[in-house]
Amino acid sequence: MKLYSFAGAPNPRRVLIFAAEKSLQLDVVNVDLRGGETKRPEFLSKNPSGKIPVLELGDGTCISETVAICRYLEALAPEPNLFGRDALETALIEAHHRHIEFELHSSIGAAWINGPVVAAAGLVKPIEEQRLRGEALTRKYYQRMDEELATCHFIAGDRFSVADISALCMIDFAAARVGLRPDDALRHLWAWHSRVSQRSSLRHS
């Protein structure tokens, strides 16, 4: 299986960590995002949205969207389970995961898209109000995470799940690329970050 990726991008990293948890080997194909490779016909035939990651199977079938790819890998290798073992756990992990994607990811994304790096590349016209709002909402969510992690070891309960993968990858991206490192005072968030960062699946991600 080939994973179309880009070094430093958080979404392909989510897939790579997920696959590593399952001991599944993916052949990584790094695409030239800056050169517009994902907008060319050859790549658009794999994913009409022109985005990464994309998982290409041996028969040429392509699966786009991070969660869809992870769902496929979960079906291929059910253990260790990362989406939920029963109806209740699956629902709780899904709820937390959607919070992470729709609240944290979207806020960091707004700060990134409207920030200086993307603006310098001339990809979009930045909107300063959107950047400031994204930064404020991100820091607010960090505070919320710190409070929630005061009473649990992982994002969605008592064990590592896809929600932890998604949160970690986006926080690391925000800290490294967006200038949105969580405050050092958020000790519960940082304790969680330390725990999950020590997992073997993250060693080469």
C-alpha positions as CSV (number, residue, x, y, z in Angstrom):
1,M,0.0,0.0,0.0
2,K,1.3,3.5,-0.9
3,L,0.6,6.5,1.2
4,Y,0.9,9.8,-0.6
5,S,2.3,12.2,1.9
6,F,4.3,15.4,2.6
7,A,6.9,15.7,5.3
8,G,5.7,17.7,8.2
9,A,2.0,17.6,7.3
10,P,-0.1,16.5,10.2
11,N,-2.8,14.4,8.4
12,P,-0.4,11.9,6.7
13,R,1.4,11.7,10.0
14,R,-1.9,10.6,11.7
15,V,-2.1,7.7,9.2
16,L,1.5,6.7,9.6
17,I,1.1,6.5,13.4
18,F,-2.2,4.6,13.1
19,A,-0.6,2.1,10.8
20,A,2.5,1.7,13.0
21,E,0.2,0.9,16.0
22,K,-1.2,-1.9,13.8
23,S,2.3,-3.0,12.6
24,L,1.2,-2.3,9.1
25,Q,3.9,-1.2,6.6
26,L,3.0,1.7,4.2
27,D,5.2,2.8,1.3
28,V,5.4,6.6,1.6
29,V,5.4,8.6,-1.6
30,N,6.2,12.2,-0.8
31,V,4.4,14.7,-3.2
32,D,5.5,18.2,-4.1
33,L,2.9,20.3,-2.5
34,R,4.6,23.5,-3.1
35,G,5.1,22.7,-6.7
36,G,1.4,22.0,-7.1
37,E,1.7,18.3,-7.7
38,T,-1.6,17.5,-5.9
39,K,-3.5,19.8,-8.4
40,R,-2.3,18.0,-11.5
41,P,-4.5,15.6,-13.4
42,E,-2.5,12.5,-12.4
43,F,-2.9,13.2,-8.7
44,L,-6.5,14.4,-9.1
45,S,-7.4,11.1,-10.6
46,K,-6.4,9.6,-7.2
47,N,-8.2,12.2,-5.2
48,P,-10.4,14.9,-6.9
49,S,-10.1,17.1,-3.8
50,G,-6.4,17.5,-4.5
51,K,-5.3,16.8,-0.9
52,I,-3.2,14.4,1.0
53,P,-3.1,11.8,2.5
54,V,-4.2,9.3,-0.1
55,L,-3.8,5.5,0.3
56,E,-3.4,3.6,-2.9
57,L,-4.0,-0.1,-2.8
58,G,-2.3,-2.8,-4.9
59,D,-5.1,-2.8,-7.5
60,G,-5.0,0.9,-7.9
61,T,-7.9,1.7,-5.7
62,C,-7.4,5.0,-3.9
63,I,-8.8,6.0,-0.5
64,S,-8.7,9.7,0.5
65,E,-9.5,11.4,3.8
66,T,-7.5,10.6,7.0
67,V,-10.3,9.0,9.0
68,A,-11.5,6.9,6.0
69,I,-8.0,5.6,5.6
70,C,-7.7,4.8,9.3
71,R,-11.1,3.0,9.2
72,Y,-9.8,0.9,6.4
73,L,-6.6,0.0,8.3
74,E,-8.7,-0.8,11.4
75,A,-10.7,-3.3,9.4
76,L,-7.6,-4.9,8.0
77,A,-5.9,-5.2,11.4
78,P,-8.6,-5.0,14.1
79,E,-6.1,-5.2,17.0
80,P,-5.0,-3.1,18.8
81,N,-8.4,-1.5,18.5
82,L,-8.3,2.3,18.1
83,F,-11.9,3.2,17.3
84,G,-13.7,1.5,20.1
85,R,-14.4,-2.1,21.2
86,D,-18.2,-1.9,21.9
87,A,-21.1,0.5,21.1
88,L,-20.5,2.8,24.1
89,E,-16.7,3.1,23.7
90,T,-17.0,3.6,20.0
91,A,-19.5,6.4,20.6
92,L,-17.3,8.1,23.2
93,I,-14.1,7.9,21.1
94,E,-16.0,9.2,18.1
95,A,-17.4,12.1,20.1
96,H,-14.0,13.1,21.4
97,H,-12.4,12.7,18.0
98,R,-15.0,14.9,16.3
99,H,-14.4,17.6,19.0
100,I,-10.7,17.4,18.2
101,E,-11.2,17.6,14.4
102,F,-14.0,20.2,14.3
103,E,-12.8,22.5,17.1
104,L,-9.0,22.1,17.6
105,H,-8.0,21.2,14.0
106,S,-10.2,23.8,12.4
107,S,-9.0,26.6,14.7
108,I,-5.3,25.7,14.1
109,G,-6.1,25.5,10.4
110,A,-7.6,29.0,10.4
111,A,-4.5,30.4,12.2
112,W,-2.2,28.5,9.7
113,I,-4.0,29.4,6.5
114,N,-4.2,33.1,7.5
115,G,-0.7,33.2,8.9
116,P,2.6,34.5,7.5
117,V,4.0,31.3,6.1
118,V,1.0,30.6,3.8
119,A,0.8,34.3,3.0
120,A,4.4,34.4,1.9
121,A,3.8,31.5,-0.4
122,G,1.0,33.5,-2.1
123,L,-1.4,30.6,-1.9
124,V,-4.3,32.5,-0.3
125,K,-5.1,36.1,0.7
126,P,-4.8,36.1,4.5
127,I,-7.6,37.4,6.7
128,E,-6.1,38.8,9.9
129,E,-9.3,38.5,11.9
130,Q,-9.5,34.8,11.1
131,R,-5.9,34.3,12.2
132,L,-6.5,36.0,15.5
133,R,-9.8,34.1,16.1
134,G,-8.1,30.8,15.2
135,E,-5.3,31.5,17.7
136,A,-7.7,32.4,20.5
137,L,-9.9,29.4,20.0
138,T,-6.8,27.1,19.9
139,R,-5.5,28.4,23.2
140,K,-9.0,28.1,24.7
141,Y,-9.2,24.5,23.5
142,Y,-5.7,23.8,25.0
143,Q,-7.1,25.0,28.4
144,R,-10.1,22.7,28.0
145,M,-7.9,19.7,27.2
146,D,-5.7,20.4,30.3
147,E,-8.9,20.4,32.5
148,E,-10.2,17.2,30.9
149,L,-6.8,15.4,31.2
150,A,-6.6,16.2,34.9
151,T,-9.0,13.2,35.4
152,C,-8.0,10.8,32.6
153,H,-4.8,9.5,31.0
154,F,-6.0,9.7,27.4
155,I,-8.2,11.9,25.3
156,A,-11.2,9.5,25.2
157,G,-10.9,7.6,28.4
158,D,-8.5,5.1,29.9
159,R,-6.6,3.9,26.8
160,F,-4.9,5.2,23.7
161,S,-7.1,5.8,20.7
162,V,-7.4,7.5,17.3
163,A,-8.4,10.7,19.3
164,D,-5.0,10.8,20.9
165,I,-3.3,10.4,17.5
166,S,-5.2,13.3,16.0
167,A,-4.7,15.6,18.9
168,L,-1.0,14.9,19.2
169,C,-0.3,15.4,15.5
170,M,-2.1,18.7,15.3
171,I,-0.6,20.1,18.5
172,D,2.9,19.2,17.3
173,F,2.2,20.9,14.0
174,A,0.7,24.0,15.7
175,A,3.8,24.2,18.0
176,A,6.3,23.7,15.2
177,R,4.7,25.6,12.3
178,V,2.0,28.0,13.6
179,G,3.5,29.4,16.7
180,L,0.8,27.9,18.9
181,R,2.7,25.8,21.4
182,P,0.6,25.1,24.5
183,D,1.5,27.1,27.6
184,D,3.9,25.4,30.0
185,A,1.4,25.9,32.8
186,L,-0.9,23.3,31.2
187,R,0.8,20.5,33.1
188,H,-1.9,17.9,32.5
189,L,-1.8,18.4,28.8
190,W,2.0,18.2,28.8
191,A,1.9,15.0,30.9
192,W,-0.4,13.4,28.4
193,H,1.8,14.6,25.6
194,S,4.8,13.0,27.2
195,R,3.0,9.7,27.7
196,V,1.8,9.4,24.1
197,S,5.0,10.7,22.6
198,Q,6.9,7.7,24.1
199,R,4.9,5.2,22.1
200,S,6.9,3.2,19.7
201,S,4.5,4.1,16.8
202,L,5.8,7.7,17.0
203,R,9.5,7.0,16.7
204,H,9.7,7.5,13.0
205,S,6.6,9.5,12.3
